[in-house]
Amino acid sequence: MSKEYSDVMQLRDIIFFVALLGSIPFGHFVKQIKSPSRKRFICTVAGVFLVLFLNGFQDFWHSFLTILGTYCICKSSRSVRWCNWISFLCVFGYLFFFRACTYVGLPHPSAYTDNVQLFITLRMVGLAFEIHETSVAKKSNTADESEKTEMNDEELQDMSFYHFLSYGYCYCGIFTGPYYKYKTYTDMLKQSNPDKIPSLDLALKWLTYLPLFVAGYAIFSQWFPAYLGKDQFHNQSVLVQIFLLALADIRFRCRIYIATHMSESSAMTLCLGAYPVESRPKPGQGPTKAIEDSSQKQKEEENTDLVTTDNKYSFETIRGMYVRKVELSSLKDMIRSWNTTVQWWMAAYVYQQFPLRNKLVR
C-alpha cells in the first residue's frame, strides 16, 4: 500500500513539474500582449485551469469562497475602516476550517490544494491591507500619506470582484509562490515596454541550477522517505538515524529549490516584479526608493543575481529563496533567506500592523 501511495505521489510530482515547466514559456508569450485587460484575462484563465486540473473541482470552491468573502468585506462601506483585520480574521479562520474540514465530513483536500489555499489566503489578506491603506490616505488627504499608498483613488473605486478574482487566481506563483502584492501584479499588467526587458535570458540563466536540484531529488528519492518507515531504520543507532534524517532532508530541500527556481523563472518571463535597478526593490515589497531620488547609483553589496543582462531591471521583488545563504550561512541568515516574500508579508501585515504594540504579544 505504501508503495502504491509513493507511486501516486511520484506521478503527481511529475505532472506538477511539467505544469511549472510549461508556465515558463507561457509567461514569455503573455509578456508580449500589449492590452492590460487581455493580459489579466489570460493570466486568470490559466490560473483557474491549473487549479482545476491539478486539484479538481471538488476543492476549487475553497479558494473561490475565500476570494468572494474578502471581496464582500472590502466592498462593504461599514467595514472599510477595519476591512484589513476583519479580512485577516475571516480568511485565516476559513483556512483553519479548510485544514480541519475532514472532521465535519468533507472530503480530504487533494495534494496541492493546500498550497493554493495558503497563497490565496496571503494574497487576499495583503490586498485587504492595501485597500485599507489607500482608504485611510484618501480620507487624510495628506501628501505624505498619498505617496505611501499602494493604489490610487481611481483603482480603489474601480475594484470589482473580477479584480479580486484575477489577482487571486493569477497562475504565476499560485502553487509555490512567491508572494507579490496587488500593486506588483498591476504594475506587470500596465508595463509599457515589456518586450524591451531581456527577462527570458535571465530566466534561462536561472534555470541552469535546476539540473543539480533535480538530480539530488531523483537520487535521494530512491531511498527516502520510504526507508524511514522500515524496521531497518528503527533498528539503527541514534547517530545513524540522525545521519539518515539529514540525507532525507536533502531530498526535501531539493524539491523546494526546484519549485522555487521554476516559479521565479516563470515570474521573470512574465516580467512580474521587474523594476529598475535604481529603485532598489526588495523581496515581496517591491521598489524601496524613488528613481528620481536616486541620483547617485549605488552598487548593491548583495542580492544582485536577479538583474537582467543590460543591468537595468531587477527581479528581487519575486525572489523567494537565497539558496547559497540557506546552505552555507549561519542559522540566523539561513532563516532570513528562506521564503523571503512570505517573511516580508508577515513583517508588513502582521508584526508592523498589529494593534497591540507589545513586542512579546506581536
Backbone torsions as a table, in degrees:
resi	resn	phi	psi	omega
1	MET	NA	-41.1	-180.0
2	SER	-65.1	-36.6	178.6
3	LYS	-66.6	-38.9	178.5
4	GLU	-64.0	-42.4	178.8
5	TYR	-63.3	-41.4	179.1
6	SER	-63.3	-40.1	178.9
7	ASP	-64.1	-40.0	178.6
8	VAL	-63.1	-44.3	179.9
9	MET	-65.1	-37.6	177.7
10	GLN	-62.9	-42.0	179.1
11	LEU	-64.7	-43.0	178.4
12	ARG	-63.5	-38.6	178.4
13	ASP	-63.5	-39.3	179.3
14	ILE	-65.7	-44.3	178.6
15	ILE	-61.9	-42.8	178.9
16	PHE	-63.8	-41.0	178.3
17	PHE	-61.5	-43.9	179.6
18	VAL	-64.4	-39.4	179.1
19	ALA	-64.0	-43.5	177.4
20	LEU	-64.9	-41.2	179.8
21	LEU	-63.8	-40.3	179.4
22	GLY	-68.3	-25.5	-179.7
23	SER	-70.0	-18.0	-178.6
24	ILE	-71.4	-56.0	175.4
25	PRO	-66.7	-28.4	178.3
26	PHE	-63.3	-38.7	177.9
27	GLY	-62.2	-37.4	178.0
28	HIS	-65.8	-34.0	176.1
29	PHE	-67.8	-45.6	-178.8
30	VAL	-65.6	-34.1	-179.6
31	LYS	-57.4	-32.0	-176.6
32	GLN	-75.0	-12.8	-177.4
33	ILE	-74.1	128.7	-176.5
34	LYS	-84.3	-33.6	-175.1
35	SER	-76.9	121.5	177.8
36	PRO	-61.6	-38.1	-178.8
37	SER	-67.8	-39.1	178.6
38	ARG	-69.3	-39.0	178.0
39	LYS	-64.4	-40.9	177.1
40	ARG	-61.8	-44.0	-178.3
41	PHE	-63.2	-44.8	-177.8
42	ILE	-66.7	-41.3	177.7
43	CYS	-62.7	-37.3	179.6
44	THR	-69.5	-47.5	-179.7
45	VAL	-61.0	-41.9	179.7
46	ALA	-63.1	-41.3	179.1
47	GLY	-66.0	-43.5	178.6
48	VAL	-63.0	-41.3	178.8
49	PHE	-61.5	-45.3	-179.8
50	LEU	-63.0	-41.9	-179.9
51	VAL	-64.4	-44.4	179.5
52	LEU	-68.1	-37.4	-177.0
53	PHE	-70.7	-42.5	-175.6
54	LEU	-88.8	-27.0	-176.0
55	ASN	-110.2	-26.4	-178.0
56	GLY	90.6	158.2	-177.0
57	PHE	-68.5	-27.8	-175.7
58	GLN	-66.0	-20.7	178.3
59	ASP	-106.2	-6.5	-177.1
60	PHE	-64.6	-33.7	-173.9
61	TRP	-66.8	-22.9	178.3
62	HIS	-61.9	-52.1	-179.4
63	SER	-68.5	-35.5	179.7
64	PHE	-64.2	-43.4	178.7
65	LEU	-65.1	-33.9	177.3
66	THR	-62.4	-44.8	179.2
67	ILE	-67.4	-43.5	-179.2
68	LEU	-63.0	-43.2	179.4
69	GLY	-63.8	-41.3	178.5
70	THR	-64.1	-40.2	178.4
71	TYR	-62.1	-46.5	-179.5
72	CYS	-61.4	-39.7	179.7
73	ILE	-67.5	-46.0	-175.5
74	CYS	-71.9	-29.3	-178.3
75	LYS	-88.8	-6.4	177.7
76	SER	-78.3	123.1	-175.3
77	SER	-63.8	-28.2	-177.8
78	ARG	-77.5	-19.6	-173.9
79	SER	-110.0	5.7	-176.9
80	VAL	-61.3	-36.3	-177.9
81	ARG	-61.3	-35.3	-177.6
82	TRP	-120.0	22.5	-175.5
83	CYS	-62.3	-28.9	-178.7
84	ASN	-66.9	-48.6	-177.2
85	TRP	-79.9	-29.9	174.5
86	ILE	-64.6	-44.3	177.2
87	SER	-63.2	-41.3	179.3
88	PHE	-57.7	-49.1	-177.5
89	LEU	-68.3	-42.9	-177.5
90	CYS	-69.4	-44.2	-176.6
91	VAL	-68.5	-43.8	178.3
92	PHE	-72.7	-28.0	172.4
93	GLY	-63.9	-40.5	177.2
94	TYR	-69.2	-33.1	176.4
95	LEU	-63.1	-38.6	176.3
96	PHE	-64.2	-42.2	176.9
97	PHE	-62.7	-40.4	179.1
98	PHE	-59.4	-42.3	-179.1
99	ARG	-69.8	-24.0	-176.6
100	ALA	-112.3	18.2	-173.7
101	CYS	-65.3	-24.3	179.9
102	THR	-66.8	-23.3	-179.3
103	TYR	-75.0	-14.0	177.7
104	VAL	-109.4	17.3	174.1
105	GLY	91.7	1.6	178.5
106	LEU	-81.9	151.6	-179.1
107	PRO	-65.4	152.9	179.2
108	HIS	-68.7	132.2	180.0
109	PRO	-60.0	152.6	-179.4
110	SER	-71.7	178.3	-167.2
111	ALA	-57.0	-46.3	-172.1
112	TYR	-104.7	5.1	179.1
113	THR	-64.3	-35.1	-179.4
114	ASP	-61.5	-39.8	177.6
115	ASN	-62.5	-46.1	-179.4
116	VAL	-61.8	-45.6	-177.5
117	GLN	-63.3	-38.5	-179.5
118	LEU	-65.8	-48.1	-176.2
119	PHE	-73.0	-31.2	174.1
120	ILE	-69.0	-35.2	174.2
121	THR	-59.8	-47.1	179.0
122	LEU	-63.1	-41.7	-179.3
123	ARG	-64.7	-44.5	-176.7
124	MET	-69.2	-40.5	177.1
125	VAL	-65.3	-44.2	177.8
126	GLY	-60.6	-41.2	178.4
127	LEU	-63.5	-40.6	177.9
128	ALA	-60.9	-40.0	177.7
129	PHE	-68.1	-38.6	177.9
130	GLU	-63.7	-42.0	178.0
131	ILE	-64.7	-42.1	179.6
132	HIS	-62.6	-44.7	-179.9
133	GLU	-62.7	-39.2	178.6
134	THR	-67.3	-39.8	179.8
135	SER	-66.1	-41.8	179.3
136	VAL	-63.8	-43.7	179.9
137	ALA	-65.6	-35.2	179.2
138	LYS	-65.4	-39.1	-180.0
139	LYS	-73.4	-34.4	-178.8
140	SER	-74.7	-30.2	178.1
141	ASN	55.7	37.7	177.1
142	THR	-106.6	144.6	-177.0
143	ALA	-65.5	-38.3	-178.8
144	ASP	-63.4	-42.2	179.9
145	GLU	-69.1	-37.5	-177.7
146	SER	-63.9	-33.7	-179.8
147	GLU	-69.7	-23.2	-175.4
148	LYS	-90.3	-9.9	-174.9
149	THR	-72.7	154.3	-178.8
150	GLU	-88.2	-25.6	-179.1
151	MET	-131.7	153.2	174.8
152	ASN	-88.9	174.9	-176.0
153	ASP	-62.5	-37.7	-179.0
154	GLU	-63.6	-44.1	177.9
155	GLU	-62.6	-39.5	180.0
156	LEU	-64.7	-42.4	-179.0
157	GLN	-69.6	-31.9	-175.9
158	ASP	-88.0	1.6	-178.5
159	MET	-66.0	116.9	177.7
160	SER	-115.3	176.9	178.3
161	PHE	-62.4	-32.1	178.6
162	TYR	-63.1	-36.9	178.3
163	HIS	-66.0	-41.7	175.8
164	PHE	-62.4	-45.1	-177.3
165	LEU	-64.6	-42.6	-177.0
166	SER	-67.3	-39.7	177.8
167	TYR	-68.5	-42.3	-179.0
168	GLY	-64.6	-38.8	-175.3
169	TYR	-103.6	14.6	174.3
170	CYS	-57.6	127.5	-170.1
171	TYR	-62.3	-29.2	-174.7
172	CYS	-72.3	113.4	177.2
173	GLY	83.4	7.9	-174.9
174	ILE	-72.5	-22.1	179.1
175	PHE	-102.2	-38.5	-171.2
176	THR	-125.6	6.0	-174.5
177	GLY	82.3	-174.0	4.4
178	PRO	-77.7	164.1	172.9
179	TYR	-77.9	139.5	174.5
180	TYR	-142.5	150.0	-176.8
181	LYS	-73.0	163.6	174.5
182	TYR	-62.7	-35.3	177.3
183	LYS	-61.4	-42.9	177.2
184	THR	-62.7	-40.2	179.4
185	TYR	-63.3	-46.6	-179.1
186	THR	-71.3	-31.0	175.2
187	ASP	-62.2	-37.5	177.0
188	MET	-64.6	-41.3	-178.7
189	LEU	-65.3	-33.9	-172.6
190	LYS	-98.1	8.8	-179.8
191	GLN	-58.1	132.2	-177.1
192	SER	-86.9	-24.5	-176.6
193	ASN	-136.2	51.4	-178.8
194	PRO	-63.8	-27.6	-179.5
195	ASP	-69.7	-16.8	178.9
196	LYS	-91.2	-3.6	178.6
197	ILE	-93.3	116.1	-177.6
198	PRO	-75.9	62.6	-175.1
199	SER	-76.4	-30.2	-177.7
200	LEU	-65.1	-40.3	178.5
201	ASP	-61.1	-42.5	179.7
202	LEU	-67.2	-38.8	179.1
203	ALA	-63.9	-42.9	178.6
204	LEU	-65.6	-37.6	176.1
205	LYS	-64.0	-39.8	-179.7
206	TRP	-66.1	-29.7	-178.8
207	LEU	-78.3	-8.0	179.3
208	THR	-66.0	-19.9	176.5
209	TYR	-79.8	-15.8	-171.6
210	LEU	-61.8	-44.0	-179.6
211	PRO	-56.9	-34.8	178.7
212	LEU	-63.8	-44.2	-179.5
213	PHE	-69.7	-39.3	178.7
214	VAL	-63.7	-42.2	179.6
215	ALA	-64.0	-44.0	178.7
216	GLY	-62.4	-41.4	179.0
217	TYR	-66.4	-42.4	-178.7
218	ALA	-66.2	-40.3	-178.5
219	ILE	-66.3	-51.3	-175.5
220	PHE	-75.9	-17.3	175.6
221	SER	-70.1	-15.6	178.4
222	GLN	-67.1	-25.7	-177.5
223	TRP	-117.6	-29.7	-174.2
224	PHE	-118.0	145.7	2.9
225	PRO	-89.1	5.4	-174.4
226	ALA	-58.4	-40.6	-176.2
227	TYR	-65.0	-28.1	-177.1
228	LEU	-66.8	-17.8	179.5
229	GLY	-97.7	2.5	-177.9
230	LYS	-90.7	160.6	179.8
231	ASP	-66.1	-31.3	179.9
232	GLN	-58.9	-36.7	180.0
233	PHE	-67.6	-44.1	-177.4
234	HIS	-71.9	-19.0	178.2
235	ASN	-85.5	-6.7	179.7
236	GLN	-77.4	163.4	176.1
237	SER	-70.0	167.0	-177.5
238	VAL	-62.6	-41.6	-179.0
239	LEU	-64.2	-40.9	178.1
240	VAL	-66.3	-39.4	178.0
241	GLN	-62.9	-41.6	177.8
242	ILE	-62.8	-41.7	178.8
243	PHE	-62.8	-42.1	179.5
244	LEU	-67.8	-35.4	176.7
245	LEU	-66.3	-35.3	176.2
246	ALA	-64.8	-38.8	176.5
247	LEU	-65.9	-40.5	178.0
248	ALA	-63.7	-32.9	179.2
249	ASP	-67.9	-27.9	176.3
250	ILE	-61.9	-42.2	177.7
251	ARG	-60.4	-43.7	-180.0
252	PHE	-62.6	-45.0	-178.3
253	ARG	-66.6	-39.4	177.7
254	CYS	-61.3	-39.5	178.6
255	ARG	-63.6	-42.1	178.1
256	ILE	-64.8	-42.4	-178.9
257	TYR	-64.7	-37.9	177.8
258	ILE	-60.1	-51.0	-178.3
259	ALA	-64.0	-41.0	-178.3
260	THR	-65.8	-47.0	-178.7
261	HIS	-65.1	-38.6	-179.9
262	MET	-70.1	-37.7	177.9
263	SER	-66.7	-42.4	177.5
264	GLU	-63.9	-39.6	177.7
265	SER	-65.5	-37.3	177.0
266	SER	-63.4	-41.0	177.3
267	ALA	-66.0	-35.8	179.5
268	MET	-64.9	-48.1	-178.8
269	THR	-63.7	-27.8	177.0
270	LEU	-81.1	-10.5	-174.3
271	CYS	64.4	30.3	175.0
272	LEU	-81.3	123.4	-178.9
273	GLY	82.6	17.6	177.8
274	ALA	-85.3	111.8	179.2
275	TYR	-129.9	152.4	178.1
276	PRO	-56.5	144.1	-178.8
277	VAL	-58.3	-35.0	-177.7
278	GLU	-63.4	-21.2	-178.9
279	SER	-79.7	-5.0	175.9
280	ARG	52.6	56.6	-178.5
281	PRO	-67.1	150.2	177.9
282	LYS	-125.8	155.3	-177.5
283	PRO	-54.6	127.6	178.7
284	GLY	82.2	-44.8	-174.1
285	GLN	-76.9	-41.6	-174.3
286	GLY	92.8	-154.1	-177.9
287	PRO	-59.2	139.3	178.4
288	THR	-116.8	-1.1	-177.2
289	LYS	-146.6	133.8	177.5
290	ALA	-68.5	138.7	-176.3
291	ILE	-63.9	-37.9	-178.3
292	GLU	-68.1	-18.3	178.0
293	ASP	-91.8	3.1	-175.3
294	SER	-106.0	57.2	-179.6
295	SER	-65.5	-33.8	177.8
296	GLN	-101.6	114.3	179.9
297	LYS	-77.6	124.6	179.9
298	GLN	-111.2	134.6	177.1
299	LYS	-75.4	135.2	176.6
300	GLU	-71.8	131.7	178.8
301	GLU	-77.2	-11.0	179.2
302	GLU	-158.3	173.2	173.9
303	ASN	60.4	42.7	-178.9
304	THR	-109.0	12.8	-177.9
305	ASP	-67.2	-39.6	-173.1
306	LEU	-92.9	57.0	175.9
307	VAL	-118.4	136.3	-177.7
308	THR	-64.4	165.0	-174.8
309	THR	-63.7	-24.0	178.2
310	ASP	-88.5	3.0	177.7
311	ASN	59.5	29.0	179.9
312	LYS	-106.5	-30.6	-174.1
313	TYR	-123.9	142.0	179.2
314	SER	-118.5	142.9	177.7
315	PHE	-111.6	25.8	179.9
316	GLU	-61.7	-23.8	-179.2
317	THR	-58.3	-34.9	-176.0
318	ILE	-104.9	16.0	-179.5
319	ARG	-82.0	118.8	-176.9
320	GLY	-102.3	-9.9	-174.7
321	MET	-155.2	137.1	171.3
322	TYR	-110.1	93.5	-169.7
323	VAL	-62.6	-43.0	-178.2
324	ARG	-60.4	-43.9	180.0
325	LYS	-68.4	-36.5	178.3
326	VAL	-62.2	-39.9	-175.1
327	GLU	-86.3	-29.2	-168.5
328	LEU	-118.8	-10.0	-174.7
329	SER	-94.6	-179.5	176.9
330	SER	-69.3	169.2	-178.6
331	LEU	-60.2	-40.4	-179.8
332	LYS	-62.7	-48.0	178.9
333	ASP	-67.6	-33.4	178.9
334	MET	-62.5	-44.8	-180.0
335	ILE	-63.4	-41.3	-179.8
336	ARG	-69.9	-22.6	-177.5
337	SER	-94.4	0.6	-177.2
338	TRP	-102.7	125.7	176.2
339	ASN	53.7	55.7	-170.1
340	THR	-66.0	-36.5	-178.4
341	THR	-67.3	-38.4	177.4
342	VAL	-70.3	-35.0	175.5
343	GLN	-62.5	-39.3	176.0
344	TRP	-63.7	-41.4	178.3
345	TRP	-57.8	-45.5	-179.4
346	MET	-64.8	-40.1	-179.8
347	ALA	-69.0	-42.2	-174.5
348	ALA	-77.3	-36.5	-171.9
349	TYR	-109.7	-7.1	177.7
350	VAL	-118.9	-63.1	-173.6
351	TYR	-64.2	-48.4	-176.0
352	GLN	-79.5	-22.6	-175.0
353	GLN	-100.6	-10.3	-173.7
354	PHE	-60.5	132.0	-175.9
355	PRO	-58.5	-37.4	-179.6
356	LEU	-83.1	126.2	-174.0
357	ARG	-88.4	-4.4	179.2
358	ASN	-62.6	125.3	-175.4
359	LYS	-62.7	-38.4	-179.3
360	LEU	-66.1	-39.8	179.4
361	VAL	-65.7	-44.4	-180.0
362	ARG	-64.7	NA	NA
